[in-house]
Amino acid sequence: MEPIKSLEGAHVAIVALGNSQVDYAIGRENGVEWDEVWTINSAAAVYKSDRMFMLDPASRFFDTDDAGAQTDVMKRFLPDCDVPCYTCELDSRVPNAVLYPIEEIVQATKCAYLNNTIPLTIAFAYWNKVARIDLFGIDFSYTHNLHFAEAGRACVEFWLAKCMDKNIQVGVSGRSTLLDQNVPQEERIYGFHRLQDPMVAIPNEPDWIVCKKSKMEEEMEKSGIAVTEEIKPPEPYRG
């Protein structure tokens, strides 16, 4: 398999099963658009997507209960899935199954640190030279349950670092703990967060604005960056 030419320079949303997937829905309700939307496992049964990533073999869903609550919905959805479903093994019960190009991606990236479906999806974006990925429902740990964390967060953040190194822009839902996105800006840079006027940093492609919190709005205005507010569910028009 060769990289997909239409994906080079594309803006892609990746939607998984964590709580912050709600920000994808809210974004759509507010008119946000992406060139392509990629879903992870049973998220494809909820959100219309252009590609689906299910790196487990289909037999895990059809022949076992190992996938828990996803089992029944995947059994119903997979036979009728009408978009490419990237997976590790072809199965006649999934007509649109496509073998994930594992050898090509490992050789091209010189890396085989791929311990769950999310980094495999990000690696696919990296290999195809997309311009930006926005992540939703990719949370891994939760503020109110510090003893619970899904395996694989380190691998995901490793691949995000590789993307950033290749100038692929990365956006993460503000509800997600991934890359500390749910941490207030003034608390993200250790040590400096203890100052009376903490240091903060925000991306200003291709560079960053790094300054004291009290100066941030001024610096953003100088750079022509709008101060953005949290995207909220749209109110009924003149309701």
C-alpha positions in Angstrom: 0.0 0.0 0.0 1.1 3.5 -0.8 0.2 6.7 1.1 -3.1 8.2 0.1 -2.3 11.4 -1.9 -5.6 13.1 -1.0 -4.7 12.9 2.7 -1.5 14.9 2.3 -2.1 18.3 3.9 -5.6 17.3 5.2 -7.2 18.3 8.5 -8.5 15.1 10.2 -10.6 14.5 13.3 -10.0 11.3 15.2 -13.0 10.3 17.4 -12.7 7.5 20.0 -14.8 6.3 23.0 -13.7 8.5 25.9 -15.9 11.2 27.5 -14.3 14.0 25.5 -16.0 12.7 22.3 -18.8 15.1 23.3 -16.6 18.0 22.1 -16.6 16.5 18.6 -20.4 16.5 18.6 -20.5 20.1 19.9 -18.0 21.2 17.3 -20.2 19.7 14.6 -23.2 21.4 16.0 -21.3 24.7 15.8 -20.3 24.3 12.2 -16.7 23.0 12.6 -15.7 20.9 9.6 -12.8 18.5 8.8 -11.5 17.1 5.6 -12.0 13.6 7.0 -13.3 12.0 10.2 -11.7 8.8 11.4 -13.5 6.7 14.1 -12.2 4.1 16.5 -14.0 0.9 17.0 -17.7 1.3 17.9 -17.5 5.1 17.6 -18.1 4.4 13.9 -21.6 3.2 14.8 -22.4 6.6 16.2 -20.5 9.2 14.1 -20.4 9.3 10.3 -16.8 8.8 9.3 -14.6 8.4 6.3 -12.4 5.7 7.8 -12.7 3.4 10.7 -9.8 1.9 12.7 -10.4 -1.5 14.4 -7.0 -3.0 14.8 -8.3 -6.1 16.7 -9.3 -8.9 14.5 -13.1 -8.9 13.7 -13.3 -12.4 15.4 -12.8 -10.7 18.7 -16.2 -9.1 18.3 -18.0 -11.9 16.4 -16.7 -14.9 18.2 -16.0 -13.8 21.8 -17.3 -11.5 24.5 -13.8 -10.0 25.1 -14.8 -6.6 23.9 -17.5 -6.2 26.6 -20.2 -3.6 25.8 -18.9 -3.0 22.3 -19.6 -6.6 21.3 -23.2 -6.4 20.2 -23.0 -3.0 18.5 -20.0 -4.1 16.5 -21.6 -7.4 15.5 -24.5 -5.3 14.1 -22.4 -2.6 12.5 -19.4 -4.3 10.9 -21.3 -6.3 8.2 -22.8 -3.1 6.9 -19.8 -0.8 7.4 -19.5 1.2 4.2 -16.1 2.9 4.8 -12.6 1.4 4.8 -12.2 -0.5 8.1 -8.4 -0.8 8.8 -7.6 -3.9 10.8 -5.0 -6.7 11.3 -6.8 -9.5 9.5 -9.3 -9.7 6.7 -12.7 -11.3 7.6 -15.5 -12.1 5.2 -18.0 -10.8 7.8 -16.5 -7.3 7.3 -16.8 -6.6 3.5 -14.9 -3.3 3.8 -12.0 -4.5 5.9 -8.6 -3.3 4.7 -5.3 -4.7 6.0 -3.5 -2.0 8.0 -0.2 -1.2 6.2 1.9 -2.2 9.2 5.1 -3.1 7.4 5.0 0.1 5.3 4.4 2.3 8.3 7.0 0.7 10.6 9.6 0.9 7.8 8.7 4.5 6.9 8.7 5.8 10.5 11.5 3.5 11.9 9.3 2.8 14.9 7.2 -0.2 16.0 6.0 1.3 19.4 2.3 0.8 18.6 0.6 -0.7 21.7 -3.0 0.2 21.1 -5.4 1.3 18.3 -5.0 5.1 18.8 -1.2 5.3 18.1 -1.7 3.0 15.1 -4.3 5.5 13.8 -2.0 8.5 14.5 0.9 6.7 12.8 -1.4 6.3 9.8 -2.0 10.1 9.8 1.8 10.7 10.2 2.6 8.3 7.3 0.1 10.1 5.1 1.5 13.5 5.9 -1.7 15.1 7.1 -1.5 18.8 8.2 -3.5 18.6 11.4 -5.2 16.0 13.6 -7.8 16.9 16.2 -8.4 14.3 18.9 -11.7 13.6 20.6 -12.6 10.9 23.1 -9.0 10.0 23.6 -8.7 10.6 27.4 -6.9 7.7 29.1 -7.2 9.0 32.7 -9.8 10.8 34.6 -9.7 13.7 37.1 -12.1 12.1 39.6 -10.6 8.6 39.5 -6.9 8.9 39.9 -6.4 5.2 40.3 -7.8 4.4 36.9 -6.0 4.9 33.6 -6.3 3.1 30.3 -3.1 1.5 29.1 -1.4 3.2 26.2 -1.4 6.9 27.0 2.4 7.1 26.9 2.4 5.5 23.4 -0.2 8.0 22.2 1.7 11.0 23.5 4.9 9.6 22.0 3.3 9.5 18.5 1.9 13.0 19.0 5.4 14.2 19.7 6.6 12.6 16.5 3.8 14.4 14.7 4.7 17.7 16.2 8.3 17.2 15.2 7.1 16.8 11.6 5.1 20.1 11.9 1.8 18.2 12.0 -0.5 20.4 14.1 -2.2 18.6 17.0 -5.4 19.6 18.7 -6.8 17.8 21.8 -10.2 18.3 23.3 -10.0 20.6 26.3 -11.8 18.0 28.4 -9.1 15.4 27.9 -6.2 14.7 30.2 -4.1 13.9 27.1 -1.2 16.4 26.9 -2.6 18.0 30.1 -5.3 19.7 28.0 -7.7 19.8 30.9 -5.1 21.6 33.1 -5.4 25.4 33.3 -2.8 27.1 31.2 -1.1 28.7 34.2 -0.5 25.3 35.8 1.1 23.5 32.9 4.8 24.6 33.2 6.2 23.1 36.3 8.0 25.4 38.7 6.9 28.5 36.8 3.3 27.6 37.8 4.2 28.6 41.4 5.0 32.2 40.6 2.6 35.0 41.5 2.4 35.7 37.7 2.9 32.3 36.2 4.5 31.7 32.8 2.2 30.4 30.1 2.6 29.2 26.5 0.3 28.9 23.5 1.1 27.8 20.0 1.3 30.6 17.3 2.3 28.6 14.2 5.1 28.1 13.4 6.3 29.3 16.8 4.9 29.8 20.3 4.0 32.7 22.5 5.7 32.2 25.9 5.2 35.0 28.5 3.7 35.8 31.9 0.0 35.2 32.2 -0.7 38.9 32.8 0.8 39.6 29.4 -0.8 36.8 27.4 -3.8 38.7 26.0 -1.6 41.6 25.0 0.8 39.3 23.2 -2.1 37.5 21.5 -3.4 40.8 20.2 0.0 41.7 18.8 0.1 38.4 16.9 -3.5 38.7 15.7 -4.7 35.7 17.7 -8.3 35.9 18.8 -9.0 35.0 22.5 -11.2 31.9 22.1 -14.0 30.8 24.3 -15.0 27.3 25.1 -17.3 25.9 22.4 -20.6 25.2 23.9 -23.8 23.6 22.6 -25.6 26.0 20.3 -28.7 27.7 21.7 -31.9 27.6 19.6 -31.7 30.6 17.2 -33.6 33.5 18.8 -35.2 30.9 21.1 
